[in-house]
Amino acid sequence: PNFASARHPIWSSDSQRLLFLGSGDPKPSDADWYVVQRDGGDPIKTGAFDALRQAGAASIRDVPIPTAWTRDQAVLTSTTARTSSNVWQLPVSLDGRVTGPPQRLTFGTATERSPTATDSGTIAFASLIENVDIWRTPLDKQTGLAAGPMERLTDNPAIDSVANVSADGKVLAFISSRSQQSEVWFRDLESGGERQFTQSSLTAVDAQISPDGSKVAVWRGIQEKREVVIVESENRTSKICVDCERSFGWSPNGLRVLFARASPSRLYVHDVATGRDVLLAEHPKWFLRTAKFSPDGRWVVFYAAMTPD
């Protein structure tokens, strides 16, 4: 009880306790590893996230997942980082206390995940090389079914994730890590030419190109410092909000943008010309996300998370 999310439970060696990844309600920022007795009781917050982040085992955006609790009271973990991650162990006592600094066990450049251990101390883990690219397929206009083969649009070792396409279908916006940091890139779908559209010290998390393809709304930053900005060029950037969420979408005429705030959850309409924000919807407990304008610009559809997870 009193947890919005409780996941990835692992047993202690004496089978009397569980360590799990928990997130508080209503404060998701309380995410950490917790230890609870098998028969119940108050979970104990271990402070593992702080210890791992201070040691460089995880960034503020990563979620270290506990995968095994060894006989000598060390918890094995790897992060959810997409570009690379290593196997670490963190000493955690049976009563839920971090008793020492994290120790890095692998030094590869791939994505290393899901470590587990035998009683004798042998550790097995998965080593993955991931290459995410963007593909497209033609659809039948009447049925929506695929009407042709898949076509690969991007092909490089970086992670390319699709954002959206301009209204005329000519310009694709996507986020790529090919410049060592996630930034917004544009691809001309007729010529195949690509160019980096944003350049910032803040990592791009999500983006939406405007209907006319001239600018892009970007959600960027880390958990403690996130902002939504409109970028027209390297020298023309206007900030919509700070400490806000994604869920933004452009109106068909490109004059308005939707964005969200948390605590409590609210959806706003931002007027690009005047900078004025108008509250659209709010709820004290539900999370309102993924707002999009209808094609005629008169309606907004959005997602409401009414229960945890």
C-alpha positions as CSV (number, residue, x, y, z in Angstrom):
1,P,0.0,0.0,0.0
2,N,0.9,3.7,-0.5
3,F,3.1,2.9,-3.5
4,A,2.1,4.1,-7.0
5,S,4.4,1.4,-8.4
6,A,6.2,-1.5,-6.9
7,R,8.2,-3.6,-9.4
8,H,11.2,-6.0,-10.0
9,P,11.1,-7.8,-6.6
10,I,14.1,-10.0,-5.7
11,W,14.5,-12.4,-2.7
12,S,17.1,-12.1,0.0
13,S,19.2,-15.2,0.4
14,D,17.4,-16.2,3.6
15,S,14.0,-16.0,1.8
16,Q,12.6,-13.6,4.5
17,R,12.7,-10.3,2.7
18,L,12.1,-8.7,-0.7
19,L,13.9,-5.8,-2.3
20,F,12.0,-4.0,-5.0
21,L,12.0,-0.9,-7.1
22,G,9.3,1.4,-5.7
23,S,7.8,4.7,-6.5
24,G,5.8,6.7,-4.0
25,D,2.3,8.1,-4.4
26,P,1.8,11.0,-5.1
27,K,5.6,11.7,-5.4
28,P,7.1,9.6,-8.2
29,S,10.4,11.4,-7.4
30,D,10.7,9.0,-4.4
31,A,11.7,6.2,-6.6
32,D,14.3,4.0,-5.0
33,W,15.0,0.5,-3.9
34,Y,13.0,-0.6,-0.8
35,V,13.3,-3.7,1.5
36,V,10.2,-5.2,3.0
37,Q,9.7,-8.3,5.2
38,R,8.1,-11.3,3.4
39,D,5.1,-11.1,5.7
40,G,4.6,-7.4,5.3
41,G,5.4,-4.3,7.4
42,D,6.8,-0.9,6.6
43,P,9.2,-0.9,3.6
44,I,12.6,0.6,4.2
45,K,14.0,3.0,1.7
46,T,17.6,2.0,1.0
47,G,19.0,5.2,-0.6
48,A,20.5,3.0,-3.4
49,F,19.7,5.6,-6.1
50,D,21.7,8.3,-4.5
51,A,24.7,5.9,-3.9
52,L,24.6,4.7,-7.5
53,R,24.3,8.2,-9.0
54,Q,27.1,9.6,-6.9
55,A,29.4,6.8,-8.0
56,G,28.5,7.4,-11.7
57,A,26.7,4.1,-12.0
58,A,23.5,5.9,-13.1
59,S,22.5,9.3,-14.4
60,I,19.6,11.2,-13.0
61,R,17.5,9.9,-15.9
62,D,18.5,6.2,-15.5
63,V,16.5,3.8,-13.4
64,P,18.7,1.1,-11.8
65,I,16.8,-2.2,-11.8
66,P,17.7,-4.7,-9.0
67,T,18.2,-8.2,-10.5
68,A,19.8,-10.4,-7.8
69,W,20.6,-10.2,-4.1
70,T,23.6,-12.3,-3.5
71,R,24.5,-14.4,-0.5
72,D,27.2,-11.9,0.6
73,Q,24.5,-9.2,0.6
74,A,25.3,-7.4,-2.6
75,V,22.5,-6.4,-5.1
76,L,23.4,-6.7,-8.8
77,T,22.0,-4.1,-11.1
78,S,22.3,-2.4,-14.5
79,T,20.7,0.8,-15.7
80,T,18.0,1.4,-18.3
81,A,20.4,3.7,-20.3
82,R,20.0,3.0,-24.1
83,T,23.4,3.7,-25.3
84,S,25.6,1.7,-22.9
85,S,25.3,0.3,-19.4
86,N,27.4,-1.9,-17.2
87,V,26.9,-4.4,-14.4
88,W,27.4,-3.0,-10.9
89,Q,27.0,-4.4,-7.4
90,L,25.9,-2.4,-4.4
91,P,26.2,-3.8,-0.8
92,V,22.8,-3.8,0.9
93,S,22.3,-5.3,4.3
94,L,19.2,-7.5,5.1
95,D,17.8,-4.6,7.1
96,G,17.8,-2.3,4.0
97,R,20.9,-0.3,4.5
98,V,23.5,0.5,1.9
99,T,26.7,-0.6,3.6
100,G,29.4,0.5,1.1
101,P,30.2,2.1,-2.2
102,P,29.0,0.5,-5.5
103,Q,31.5,-1.6,-7.4
104,R,31.6,-1.8,-11.2
105,L,31.9,-5.4,-12.4
106,T,32.0,-5.0,-16.2
107,F,33.8,-2.5,-18.4
108,G,32.4,-3.2,-21.9
109,T,31.0,-0.6,-24.3
110,A,27.8,-2.5,-25.2
111,T,24.6,-2.5,-23.2
112,E,24.9,-5.0,-20.4
113,R,21.8,-6.1,-18.7
114,S,20.0,-8.6,-16.4
115,P,22.9,-9.8,-14.2
116,T,22.3,-12.9,-12.0
117,A,24.6,-14.9,-9.7
118,T,25.1,-18.4,-8.5
119,D,25.7,-19.3,-4.9
120,S,29.4,-19.7,-5.7
121,G,29.6,-16.1,-7.0
122,T,29.6,-16.7,-10.8
123,I,27.7,-13.9,-12.6
124,A,25.9,-14.2,-15.9
125,F,24.6,-11.2,-17.8
126,A,23.3,-10.2,-21.3
127,S,25.5,-8.1,-23.6
128,L,23.5,-6.3,-26.2
129,I,24.4,-4.1,-29.2
130,E,21.3,-2.0,-30.2
131,N,20.8,-0.1,-33.4
132,V,17.5,1.8,-33.6
133,D,16.6,3.3,-36.9
134,I,13.5,4.7,-38.6
135,W,11.4,2.7,-41.2
136,R,8.2,3.4,-43.1
137,T,5.7,1.4,-45.1
138,P,3.0,2.5,-47.5
139,L,-0.6,2.0,-46.3
140,D,-3.8,1.3,-48.2
141,K,-5.9,4.4,-48.0
142,Q,-9.2,2.5,-47.6
143,T,-8.1,-0.3,-45.1
144,G,-5.0,1.1,-43.4
145,L,-3.2,-2.2,-44.1
146,A,0.3,-2.3,-45.3
147,A,0.4,-2.0,-49.1
148,G,4.1,-2.5,-49.8
149,P,7.5,-3.5,-48.3
150,M,9.2,-1.8,-45.4
151,E,11.7,0.9,-46.4
152,R,14.6,1.9,-44.1
153,L,15.0,5.7,-43.8
154,T,18.0,6.0,-41.4
155,D,21.0,3.8,-41.2
156,N,23.8,4.6,-38.7
157,P,25.0,3.2,-35.4
158,A,23.2,6.0,-33.4
159,I,19.7,5.7,-31.9
160,D,17.2,7.4,-34.2
161,S,13.6,7.7,-32.9
162,V,10.8,9.1,-34.9
163,A,8.9,12.2,-33.8
164,N,6.5,13.2,-36.5
165,V,6.1,14.5,-40.1
166,S,5.1,17.9,-41.4
167,A,1.6,18.3,-42.7
168,D,2.6,18.0,-46.4
169,G,4.5,14.8,-45.6
170,K,7.8,16.1,-46.9
171,V,9.8,16.7,-43.7
172,L,10.5,14.1,-41.0
173,A,11.5,15.2,-37.5
174,F,13.4,12.7,-35.4
175,I,15.7,12.6,-32.4
176,S,19.1,11.1,-32.9
177,S,22.1,10.5,-30.6
178,R,24.6,10.6,-33.5
179,S,26.2,13.9,-32.3
180,Q,26.9,12.3,-28.9
181,Q,23.8,13.9,-27.4
182,S,20.2,13.5,-28.4
183,E,19.2,16.4,-30.7
184,V,16.4,17.0,-33.2
185,W,17.2,16.2,-36.8
186,F,15.2,16.9,-40.0
187,R,15.1,14.6,-43.0
188,D,13.8,15.7,-46.4
189,L,11.7,12.7,-47.4
190,E,12.0,13.5,-51.1
191,S,15.7,14.1,-51.5
192,G,16.9,12.0,-48.4
193,G,18.9,14.9,-47.1
194,E,19.4,15.2,-43.3
195,R,20.4,18.0,-41.1
196,Q,20.7,18.6,-37.3
197,F,18.1,21.2,-36.4
198,T,18.8,21.8,-32.7
199,Q,22.0,22.2,-30.7
200,S,21.8,22.7,-27.0
201,S,23.5,21.7,-23.7
202,L,20.1,20.1,-22.7
203,T,19.3,16.6,-24.1
204,A,16.2,16.4,-26.4
205,V,13.7,14.0,-25.0
206,D,10.7,14.5,-27.4
207,A,9.9,16.8,-30.2
208,Q,7.1,17.8,-32.7
209,I,7.7,19.6,-36.0
210,S,5.2,22.4,-36.8
211,P,2.7,21.6,-39.6
212,D,4.5,23.8,-42.1
213,G,7.9,22.3,-41.2
214,S,9.5,25.6,-40.3
215,K,10.0,25.1,-36.5
216,V,9.9,22.4,-33.8
217,A,8.6,22.2,-30.2
218,V,11.2,20.4,-28.1
219,W,10.9,18.9,-24.6
220,R,14.5,18.8,-23.3
221,G,16.6,18.6,-20.1
222,I,16.9,16.2,-17.2
223,Q,14.4,15.4,-14.6
224,E,15.1,18.3,-12.3
225,K,15.3,20.8,-15.1
226,R,13.0,20.3,-18.0
227,E,11.6,22.8,-20.4
228,V,9.5,23.0,-23.6
229,V,10.9,25.4,-26.2
230,I,10.1,26.4,-29.8
231,V,13.1,26.3,-32.1
232,E,13.0,28.1,-35.4
233,S,16.8,28.2,-36.0
234,E,20.0,28.1,-33.9
235,N,19.5,31.8,-33.1
236,R,15.8,31.9,-32.7
237,T,14.4,29.9,-29.7
238,S,11.5,30.9,-27.5
239,K,10.7,29.2,-24.2
240,I,7.2,28.0,-23.5
241,C,7.6,26.7,-20.0
242,V,10.1,25.2,-17.4
243,D,9.5,22.3,-15.1
244,C,6.8,21.1,-17.5
245,E,6.0,17.8,-19.3
246,R,5.6,16.7,-22.9
247,S,2.1,16.1,-24.3
248,F,2.5,18.9,-26.8
249,G,0.9,19.0,-30.2
250,W,0.5,21.7,-32.8
251,S,-2.7,23.2,-34.0
252,P,-3.3,22.7,-37.7
253,N,-2.5,26.3,-38.5
254,G,0.7,26.3,-36.4
255,L,-0.4,29.1,-34.1
256,R,-1.0,27.1,-30.9
257,V,0.9,24.4,-29.0
258,L,-0.3,22.1,-26.3
259,F,1.8,21.3,-23.2
260,A,1.4,19.8,-19.8
261,R,2.3,20.5,-16.2
262,A,2.3,18.2,-13.2
263,S,1.3,18.5,-9.5
264,P,-1.6,18.8,-10.2
265,S,-1.8,17.6,-13.7
266,R,-2.8,20.3,-16.2
267,L,-3.0,20.8,-19.9
268,Y,-2.4,24.2,-21.5
269,V,-2.8,25.9,-24.9
270,H,0.1,28.1,-25.7
271,D,-0.4,31.0,-28.2
272,V,2.9,31.2,-30.3
273,A,2.4,34.8,-31.3
274,T,1.5,36.3,-27.9
275,G,3.1,33.8,-25.6
276,R,-0.1,33.6,-23.6
277,D,-1.1,30.3,-21.9
278,V,-4.7,29.2,-21.4
279,L,-5.6,26.3,-19.1
280,L,-7.4,23.6,-21.0
281,A,-8.0,20.8,-18.4
282,E,-6.8,19.8,-15.0
283,H,-7.3,17.1,-12.4
284,P,-6.0,16.7,-8.8
285,K,-5.1,13.0,-9.2
286,W,-5.2,11.9,-12.8
287,F,-2.2,12.4,-15.1
288,L,-3.3,14.2,-18.3
289,R,-0.9,13.5,-21.2
290,T,-0.5,13.2,-25.0
291,A,-2.8,16.0,-26.1
292,K,-3.4,16.4,-29.8
293,F,-5.6,18.9,-31.8
294,S,-8.2,17.5,-34.2
295,P,-7.6,18.3,-37.9
296,D,-10.1,21.2,-37.8
297,G,-8.4,22.6,-34.7
298,R,-11.7,22.7,-32.7
299,W,-11.1,19.7,-30.4
300,V,-8.3,18.2,-28.3
301,V,-8.0,14.6,-27.5
302,F,-5.8,13.5,-24.6
303,Y,-4.9,10.5,-22.4
304,A,-5.9,10.4,-18.7
305,A,-4.1,7.9,-16.4
306,M,-6.8,7.4,-13.7
307,T,-5.1,4.7,-11.7
308,P,-1.4,4.0,-10.9
309,D,0.5,2.3,-13.9
